[in-house]
């Protein structure tokens, strides 16, 4: 276990050296300061801003980060089209609630079936770890399902508890093997195609795999 953690740390340090993600973290920031920062940065910014209980994190995504985000989003659109699923994309829209003292900008997010104020699914690409527990932010915003793309694989979480009791370590979320929102989606096939560095090949492979599945 220790060796595995050390290897993961070394891998993260090497990625940071090759393709850096810049982070600025501060505590003691109030909600008004957070809102003012969002207004100053604007929608066209390449930054991701996360806020939780006065801790503010600003991250400038690396190219690897943005490439992963885009590939996942492109493949999911193919899935929605092939499976004839109504979807409403949020992209990296800022999700926030002052009364919950939390705000976040996912890499990708979607409402499934019907449009809503907050998405059903949020997706985070993790290249280098940050300070803020993003699952806690998503719990406060009542986002049902969260996916993390990290170390070339997906980790899926589904919200089970508004107040964590059984799943304290994961902020009320249960680690799941397949999506509860998209139960027919082959997560491993999706991951295999995300790992493909050629986006066109990945898209064709993924579409072909969907079309070759027997009807349910």
Secondary structure, 3 states (H helix, E strand, C coil): CHHHHHHHHHHHHHHHHHCCCEEEEECCCCHHHHHHHHHHHCCCCCEEEEEECCEEEEEECCHHHHHHHHHHHHHHHHHHHHHCCCEEECCCCEEEEHHHCEEEECCEEEEECCCCCCCCEEEEEECCCCCCCHHHHHHHCCCCEEEEEECCEEEEEEECCCCCCCCCCCCCEEEECCCCCCCCCCHHHHHHHHHCCCHHHHHHHHHHHHHHCCCC
